Amino acid sequence: MLTSQRKQLILEKLEAEGQVLSGALSIQFDVSEDTIRRDLRELATEGRLQRVHGGALPASSATAPFSERKSLKIEAKKSVAQRGAQLISSGQVVIIDGGTTTSELITFLPRHLAITVITHSPGIALGLVDHPSIEVILIGGRLYKHSIVTVGAAAIEGINTVHADLFFMGVTGIHPEAGLTTGDYEEACIKRAFSGRAAETIVLASPEKINTASSFVIGDVSLVNTVVVENGTDADWINAVSEKGVSVIMTADHDNESR
Protein backbone atom coordinates (compact mmCIF):
# COMPACT_ATOMS: atom_id res chain seq x y z
CA MET A 1 0.00 0.00 0.00
CA LEU A 2 1.25 3.46 -0.88
CA THR A 3 1.88 5.91 1.95
CA SER A 4 -0.70 8.31 0.50
CA GLN A 5 -3.33 5.55 0.48
CA ARG A 6 -2.57 4.61 4.09
CA LYS A 7 -2.82 8.25 5.18
CA GLN A 8 -6.19 8.62 3.47
CA LEU A 9 -7.48 5.50 5.22
CA ILE A 10 -6.22 6.87 8.54
CA LEU A 11 -8.13 10.09 7.96
CA GLU A 12 -11.28 8.17 7.02
CA LYS A 13 -11.01 6.07 10.16
CA LEU A 14 -10.46 9.21 12.23
CA GLU A 15 -13.55 10.83 10.76
CA ALA A 16 -15.67 7.73 11.36
CA GLU A 17 -14.46 6.94 14.90
CA GLY A 18 -13.30 10.30 16.27
CA GLN A 19 -9.96 8.91 17.41
CA VAL A 20 -7.16 6.66 16.15
CA LEU A 21 -4.53 4.75 18.14
CA SER A 22 -1.03 4.17 16.81
CA GLY A 23 -0.87 0.56 18.03
CA ALA A 24 -4.16 -0.41 16.42
CA LEU A 25 -3.20 1.28 13.14
CA SER A 26 0.12 -0.55 13.14
CA ILE A 27 -1.69 -3.88 13.34
CA GLN A 28 -4.36 -2.88 10.81
CA PHE A 29 -1.85 -1.82 8.16
CA ASP A 30 0.86 -4.35 9.11
CA VAL A 31 3.53 -1.68 9.49
CA SER A 32 5.66 -0.55 12.42
CA GLU A 33 4.41 1.97 14.96
CA ASP A 34 7.31 4.20 13.87
CA THR A 35 5.80 4.26 10.39
CA ILE A 36 2.37 5.15 11.78
CA ARG A 37 3.86 7.86 13.98
CA ARG A 38 5.56 9.34 10.91
CA ASP A 39 2.24 9.29 9.04
CA LEU A 40 0.49 11.02 11.94
CA ARG A 41 3.30 13.56 12.27
CA GLU A 42 3.09 14.47 8.57
CA LEU A 43 -0.71 14.68 8.67
CA ALA A 44 -0.50 16.90 11.74
CA THR A 45 1.95 19.20 9.93
CA GLU A 46 -0.64 19.52 7.16
CA GLY A 47 -3.28 20.43 9.77
CA ARG A 48 -5.31 17.28 9.06
CA LEU A 49 -5.28 15.95 12.64
CA GLN A 50 -4.09 16.68 16.17
CA ARG A 51 -1.54 14.26 17.60
CA VAL A 52 -2.05 13.16 21.20
CA HIS A 53 -0.34 10.57 23.37
CA GLY A 54 -0.87 7.17 21.74
CA GLY A 55 -2.60 8.39 18.59
CA ALA A 56 -4.54 11.31 17.14
CA LEU A 57 -7.79 13.25 17.30
CA PRO A 58 -9.54 15.38 14.66
CA ALA A 59 -7.90 18.79 14.34
CA SER A 60 -10.06 21.82 15.00
CA SER A 61 -10.63 24.18 12.08
CA ALA A 62 -11.26 26.95 14.62
CA THR A 63 -7.54 27.77 14.89
CA ALA A 64 -7.50 29.72 11.62
CA PRO A 65 -6.92 33.50 11.76
CA PHE A 66 -9.86 35.54 13.07
CA SER A 67 -10.72 36.94 9.63
CA GLU A 68 -11.04 33.42 8.21
CA ARG A 69 -12.99 32.05 11.18
CA LYS A 70 -15.63 34.78 10.92
CA SER A 71 -17.30 33.01 7.99
CA LEU A 72 -16.85 29.45 9.32
CA LYS A 73 -20.15 27.76 10.31
CA ILE A 74 -21.70 31.21 10.67
CA GLU A 75 -25.33 30.06 10.98
CA ALA A 76 -24.41 27.53 13.67
CA LYS A 77 -22.47 30.18 15.56
CA LYS A 78 -25.45 32.53 15.44
CA SER A 79 -27.74 29.76 16.67
CA VAL A 80 -25.67 28.82 19.74
CA ALA A 81 -24.89 32.49 20.42
CA GLN A 82 -28.58 33.41 20.46
CA ARG A 83 -29.31 30.56 22.90
CA GLY A 84 -26.33 31.59 25.04
CA ALA A 85 -27.57 35.17 25.27
CA GLN A 86 -30.76 33.87 26.86
CA LEU A 87 -28.71 32.58 29.82
CA ILE A 88 -27.75 36.12 30.89
CA SER A 89 -29.81 38.04 33.45
CA SER A 90 -29.89 41.75 34.25
CA GLY A 91 -27.56 42.82 37.05
CA GLN A 92 -24.93 40.16 36.34
CA VAL A 93 -21.22 40.61 35.82
CA VAL A 94 -20.37 38.66 32.67
CA ILE A 95 -16.91 37.84 31.28
CA ILE A 96 -16.96 37.47 27.50
CA ASP A 97 -13.94 35.86 25.86
CA GLY A 98 -12.67 36.89 22.45
CA GLY A 99 -13.73 34.88 19.41
CA THR A 100 -16.06 34.74 16.46
CA THR A 101 -18.89 32.99 18.33
CA THR A 102 -18.78 35.42 21.25
CA SER A 103 -18.80 38.24 18.69
CA GLU A 104 -22.16 36.85 17.58
CA LEU A 105 -23.29 36.54 21.23
CA ILE A 106 -23.17 40.28 21.88
CA THR A 107 -25.43 40.97 18.87
CA PHE A 108 -28.25 39.10 20.65
CA LEU A 109 -28.06 41.02 23.93
CA PRO A 110 -31.35 42.95 24.40
CA ARG A 111 -31.19 46.75 24.50
CA HIS A 112 -32.77 46.78 27.96
CA LEU A 113 -30.26 44.28 29.44
CA ALA A 114 -28.30 46.03 32.22
CA ILE A 115 -25.09 44.09 32.92
CA THR A 116 -21.37 44.65 33.32
CA VAL A 117 -19.22 42.98 30.67
CA ILE A 118 -15.55 42.23 31.31
CA THR A 119 -13.49 41.30 28.28
CA HIS A 120 -9.93 41.18 27.00
CA SER A 121 -11.20 41.55 23.43
CA PRO A 122 -11.10 45.07 21.96
CA GLY A 123 -13.59 43.86 19.34
CA ILE A 124 -16.12 42.76 21.96
CA ALA A 125 -15.66 46.08 23.81
CA LEU A 126 -16.18 48.12 20.64
CA GLY A 127 -19.19 46.00 19.71
CA LEU A 128 -20.89 47.11 22.93
CA VAL A 129 -20.07 50.83 22.69
CA ASP A 130 -23.58 51.73 21.53
CA HIS A 131 -25.40 49.45 23.93
CA PRO A 132 -27.21 51.82 26.32
CA SER A 133 -27.36 49.58 29.40
CA ILE A 134 -24.08 47.66 29.40
CA GLU A 135 -21.00 48.81 31.32
CA VAL A 136 -17.80 47.56 29.69
CA ILE A 137 -14.48 46.87 31.44
CA LEU A 138 -11.60 46.16 29.05
CA ILE A 139 -8.70 44.09 30.39
CA GLY A 140 -5.34 45.40 29.13
CA GLY A 141 -2.15 43.61 28.14
CA ARG A 142 -0.17 42.61 25.07
CA LEU A 143 -2.36 42.34 21.95
CA TYR A 144 -2.28 38.85 20.48
CA LYS A 145 -3.08 39.75 16.89
CA HIS A 146 -4.11 36.27 15.71
CA SER A 147 -7.18 36.29 17.97
CA ILE A 148 -7.32 40.07 18.62
CA VAL A 149 -7.25 39.68 22.42
CA THR A 150 -4.91 40.83 25.17
CA VAL A 151 -2.65 38.33 26.92
CA GLY A 152 0.32 38.32 29.29
CA ALA A 153 1.07 39.29 32.88
CA ALA A 154 -0.87 42.56 32.79
CA ALA A 155 -3.98 40.75 31.59
CA ILE A 156 -3.68 38.13 34.33
CA GLU A 157 -3.28 40.89 36.93
CA GLY A 158 -6.48 42.55 35.75
CA ILE A 159 -8.37 39.27 35.69
CA ASN A 160 -7.42 38.53 39.31
CA THR A 161 -9.38 41.58 40.51
CA VAL A 162 -12.70 40.23 39.18
CA HIS A 163 -15.59 38.22 40.63
CA ALA A 164 -18.07 37.39 37.86
CA ASP A 165 -21.35 35.51 37.56
CA LEU A 166 -20.73 34.03 34.11
CA PHE A 167 -17.77 33.43 31.81
CA PHE A 168 -18.41 32.71 28.15
CA MET A 169 -15.24 30.81 27.25
CA GLY A 170 -14.05 30.53 23.67
CA VAL A 171 -12.39 27.23 22.72
CA THR A 172 -11.17 25.71 19.48
CA GLY A 173 -11.84 22.15 20.60
CA ILE A 174 -13.98 20.36 23.18
CA HIS A 175 -13.43 16.63 23.50
CA PRO A 176 -14.54 14.33 26.36
CA GLU A 177 -11.03 12.95 26.84
CA ALA A 178 -8.71 15.64 25.43
CA GLY A 179 -10.68 18.34 27.26
CA LEU A 180 -10.92 22.02 26.36
CA THR A 181 -8.19 23.15 24.00
CA THR A 182 -7.02 26.21 22.08
CA GLY A 183 -4.29 27.04 19.60
CA ASP A 184 -2.07 29.29 21.74
CA TYR A 185 -0.32 28.73 25.08
CA GLU A 186 -0.93 32.21 26.51
CA GLU A 187 -4.58 32.18 25.47
CA ALA A 188 -5.02 28.90 27.35
CA CYS A 189 -3.57 30.56 30.49
CA ILE A 190 -5.93 33.54 30.15
CA LYS A 191 -8.98 31.30 29.72
CA ARG A 192 -8.08 29.28 32.84
CA ALA A 193 -7.64 32.50 34.80
CA PHE A 194 -11.02 33.86 33.66
CA SER A 195 -12.76 30.59 34.52
CA GLY A 196 -11.31 30.72 38.02
CA ARG A 197 -12.92 34.13 38.57
CA ALA A 198 -16.46 33.19 37.49
CA ALA A 199 -19.22 31.33 39.33
CA GLU A 200 -20.19 29.56 36.10
CA THR A 201 -18.31 28.88 32.85
CA ILE A 202 -20.23 28.44 29.61
CA VAL A 203 -18.95 27.26 26.21
CA LEU A 204 -20.82 28.04 22.99
CA ALA A 205 -19.81 24.99 20.95
CA SER A 206 -20.41 25.34 17.23
CA PRO A 207 -19.96 22.07 15.25
CA GLU A 208 -16.33 22.56 14.19
CA LYS A 209 -15.25 22.53 17.86
CA ILE A 210 -17.01 19.33 18.93
CA ASN A 211 -14.86 16.19 19.31
CA THR A 212 -11.77 18.04 18.05
CA ALA A 213 -8.56 19.14 19.71
CA SER A 214 -5.82 21.76 19.43
CA SER A 215 -2.31 21.98 20.79
CA PHE A 216 -2.81 23.67 24.17
CA VAL A 217 -5.03 22.40 26.98
CA ILE A 218 -7.19 24.85 28.91
CA GLY A 219 -8.47 22.17 31.24
CA ASP A 220 -10.69 19.14 31.60
CA VAL A 221 -14.23 19.33 30.22
CA SER A 222 -15.45 19.42 33.83
CA LEU A 223 -14.02 22.96 34.09
CA VAL A 224 -17.19 24.00 32.23
CA ASN A 225 -20.64 24.10 33.83
CA THR A 226 -22.71 24.45 30.65
CA VAL A 227 -22.20 23.78 26.94
CA VAL A 228 -24.58 25.18 24.32
CA VAL A 229 -24.76 23.09 21.13
CA GLU A 230 -26.92 22.86 18.04
CA ASN A 231 -29.94 20.58 18.06
CA GLY A 232 -28.95 17.24 16.53
CA THR A 233 -25.43 17.17 18.00
CA ASP A 234 -24.04 13.62 18.30
CA ALA A 235 -25.78 11.86 21.19
CA ASP A 236 -22.69 9.86 22.20
CA TRP A 237 -20.70 13.08 22.56
CA ILE A 238 -23.47 14.67 24.62
CA ASN A 239 -23.60 11.62 26.91
CA ALA A 240 -19.82 11.59 27.34
CA VAL A 241 -19.76 15.30 28.23
CA SER A 242 -22.77 14.95 30.54
CA GLU A 243 -20.98 12.17 32.43
CA LYS A 244 -18.30 14.76 33.27
CA GLY A 245 -20.95 16.77 35.12
CA VAL A 246 -21.52 19.29 32.33
CA SER A 247 -25.02 20.53 31.52
CA VAL A 248 -25.70 20.42 27.77
CA ILE A 249 -28.24 22.86 26.33
CA MET A 250 -29.40 22.49 22.73
CA THR A 251 -30.47 25.45 20.61
CA ALA A 252 -33.95 23.95 20.17
CA ASP A 253 -34.51 23.64 23.93
CA HIS A 254 -35.72 27.23 24.23
CA ASP A 255 -38.09 26.79 21.30
CA ASN A 256 -39.51 23.67 22.92
CA GLU A 257 -39.96 25.51 26.22
CA SER A 258 -41.81 28.26 24.42
CA ARG A 259 -44.30 25.88 22.91
C-alpha positions in Angstrom: 0.0 0.0 0.0 1.2 3.5 -0.9 1.9 5.9 1.9 -0.7 8.3 0.5 -3.3 5.6 0.5 -2.6 4.6 4.1 -2.8 8.3 5.2 -6.2 8.6 3.5 -7.5 5.5 5.2 -6.2 6.9 8.5 -8.1 10.1 8.0 -11.3 8.2 7.0 -11.0 6.1 10.2 -10.5 9.2 12.2 -13.6 10.8 10.8 -15.7 7.7 11.4 -14.5 6.9 14.9 -13.3 10.3 16.3 -10.0 8.9 17.4 -7.2 6.7 16.2 -4.5 4.7 18.1 -1.0 4.2 16.8 -0.9 0.6 18.0 -4.2 -0.4 16.4 -3.2 1.3 13.1 0.1 -0.5 13.1 -1.7 -3.9 13.3 -4.4 -2.9 10.8 -1.8 -1.8 8.2 0.9 -4.3 9.1 3.5 -1.7 9.5 5.7 -0.6 12.4 4.4 2.0 15.0 7.3 4.2 13.9 5.8 4.3 10.4 2.4 5.2 11.8 3.9 7.9 14.0 5.6 9.3 10.9 2.2 9.3 9.0 0.5 11.0 11.9 3.3 13.6 12.3 3.1 14.5 8.6 -0.7 14.7 8.7 -0.5 16.9 11.7 2.0 19.2 9.9 -0.6 19.5 7.2 -3.3 20.4 9.8 -5.3 17.3 9.1 -5.3 15.9 12.6 -4.1 16.7 16.2 -1.5 14.3 17.6 -2.1 13.2 21.2 -0.3 10.6 23.4 -0.9 7.2 21.7 -2.6 8.4 18.6 -4.5 11.3 17.1 -7.8 13.3 17.3 -9.5 15.4 14.7 -7.9 18.8 14.3 -10.1 21.8 15.0 -10.6 24.2 12.1 -11.3 27.0 14.6 -7.5 27.8 14.9 -7.5 29.7 11.6 -6.9 33.5 11.8 -9.9 35.5 13.1 -10.7 36.9 9.6 -11.0 33.4 8.2 -13.0 32.1 11.2 -15.6 34.8 10.9 -17.3 33.0 8.0 -16.8 29.5 9.3 -20.2 27.8 10.3 -21.7 31.2 10.7 -25.3 30.1 11.0 -24.4 27.5 13.7 -22.5 30.2 15.6 -25.5 32.5 15.4 -27.7 29.8 16.7 -25.7 28.8 19.7 -24.9 32.5 20.4 -28.6 33.4 20.5 -29.3 30.6 22.9 -26.3 31.6 25.0 -27.6 35.2 25.3 -30.8 33.9 26.9 -28.7 32.6 29.8 -27.7 36.1 30.9 -29.8 38.0 33.5 -29.9 41.8 34.3 -27.6 42.8 37.1 -24.9 40.2 36.3 -21.2 40.6 35.8 -20.4 38.7 32.7 -16.9 37.8 31.3 -17.0 37.5 27.5 -13.9 35.9 25.9 -12.7 36.9 22.5 -13.7 34.9 19.4 -16.1 34.7 16.5 -18.9 33.0 18.3 -18.8 35.4 21.2 -18.8 38.2 18.7 -22.2 36.9 17.6 -23.3 36.5 21.2 -23.2 40.3 21.9 -25.4 41.0 18.9 -28.3 39.1 20.6 -28.1 41.0 23.9 -31.3 43.0 24.4 -31.2 46.7 24.5 -32.8 46.8 28.0 -30.3 44.3 29.4 -28.3 46.0 32.2 -25.1 44.1 32.9 -21.4 44.6 33.3 -19.2 43.0 30.7 -15.6 42.2 31.3 -13.5 41.3 28.3 -9.9 41.2 27.0 -11.2 41.5 23.4 -11.1 45.1 22.0 -13.6 43.9 19.3 -16.1 42.8 22.0 -15.7 46.1 23.8 -16.2 48.1 20.6 -19.2 46.0 19.7 -20.9 47.1 22.9 -20.1 50.8 22.7 -23.6 51.7 21.5 -25.4 49.4 23.9 -27.2 51.8 26.3 -27.4 49.6 29.4 -24.1 47.7 29.4 -21.0 48.8 31.3 -17.8 47.6 29.7 -14.5 46.9 31.4 -11.6 46.2 29.1 -8.7 44.1 30.4 -5.3 45.4 29.1 -2.2 43.6 28.1 -0.2 42.6 25.1 -2.4 42.3 22.0 -2.3 38.8 20.5 -3.1 39.7 16.9 -4.1 36.3 15.7 -7.2 36.3 18.0 -7.3 40.1 18.6 -7.3 39.7 22.4 -4.9 40.8 25.2 -2.7 38.3 26.9 0.3 38.3 29.3 1.1 39.3 32.9 -0.9 42.6 32.8 -4.0 40.8 31.6 -3.7 38.1 34.3 -3.3 40.9 36.9 -6.5 42.6 35.7 -8.4 39.3 35.7 -7.4 38.5 39.3 -9.4 41.6 40.5 -12.7 40.2 39.2 -15.6 38.2 40.6 -18.1 37.4 37.9 -21.3 35.5 37.6 -20.7 34.0 34.1 -17.8 33.4 31.8 -18.4 32.7 28.2 -15.2 30.8 27.2 -14.0 30.5 23.7 -12.4 27.2 22.7 -11.2 25.7 19.5 -11.8 22.1 20.6 -14.0 20.4 23.2 -13.4 16.6 23.5 -14.5 14.3 26.4 -11.0 13.0 26.8 -8.7 15.6 25.4 -10.7 18.3 27.3 -10.9 22.0 26.4 -8.2 23.2 24.0 -7.0 26.2 22.1 -4.3 27.0 19.6 -2.1 29.3 21.7 -0.3 28.7 25.1 -0.9 32.2 26.5 -4.6 32.2 25.5 -5.0 28.9 27.4 -3.6 30.6 30.5 -5.9 33.5 30.1 -9.0 31.3 29.7 -8.1 29.3 32.8 -7.6 32.5 34.8 -11.0 33.9 33.7 -12.8 30.6 34.5 -11.3 30.7 38.0 -12.9 34.1 38.6 -16.5 33.2 37.5 -19.2 31.3 39.3 -20.2 29.6 36.1 -18.3 28.9 32.9 -20.2 28.4 29.6 -19.0 27.3 26.2 -20.8 28.0 23.0 -19.8 25.0 21.0 -20.4 25.3 17.2 -20.0 22.1 15.3 -16.3 22.6 14.2 -15.2 22.5 17.9 -17.0 19.3 18.9 -14.9 16.2 19.3 -11.8 18.0 18.0 -8.6 19.1 19.7 -5.8 21.8 19.4 -2.3 22.0 20.8 -2.8 23.7 24.2 -5.0 22.4 27.0 -7.2 24.9 28.9 -8.5 22.2 31.2 -10.7 19.1 31.6 -14.2 19.3 30.2 -15.4 19.4 33.8 -14.0 23.0 34.1 -17.2 24.0 32.2 -20.6 24.1 33.8 -22.7 24.5 30.7 -22.2 23.8 26.9 -24.6 25.2 24.3 -24.8 23.1 21.1 -26.9 22.9 18.0 -29.9 20.6 18.1 -28.9 17.2 16.5 -25.4 17.2 18.0 -24.0 13.6 18.3 -25.8 11.9 21.2 -22.7 9.9 22.2 -20.7 13.1 22.6 -23.5 14.7 24.6 -23.6 11.6 26.9 -19.8 11.6 27.3 -19.8 15.3 28.2 -22.8 14.9 30.5 -21.0 12.2 32.4 -18.3 14.8 33.3 -20.9 16.8 35.1 -21.5 19.3 32.3 -25.0 20.5 31.5 -25.7 20.4 27.8 -28.2 22.9 26.3 -29.4 22.5 22.7 -30.5 25.4 20.6 -34.0 23.9 20.2 -34.5 23.6 23.9 -35.7 27.2 24.2 -38.1 26.8 21.3 -39.5 23.7 22.9 -40.0 25.5 26.2 -41.8 28.3 24.4 -44.3 25.9 22.9 
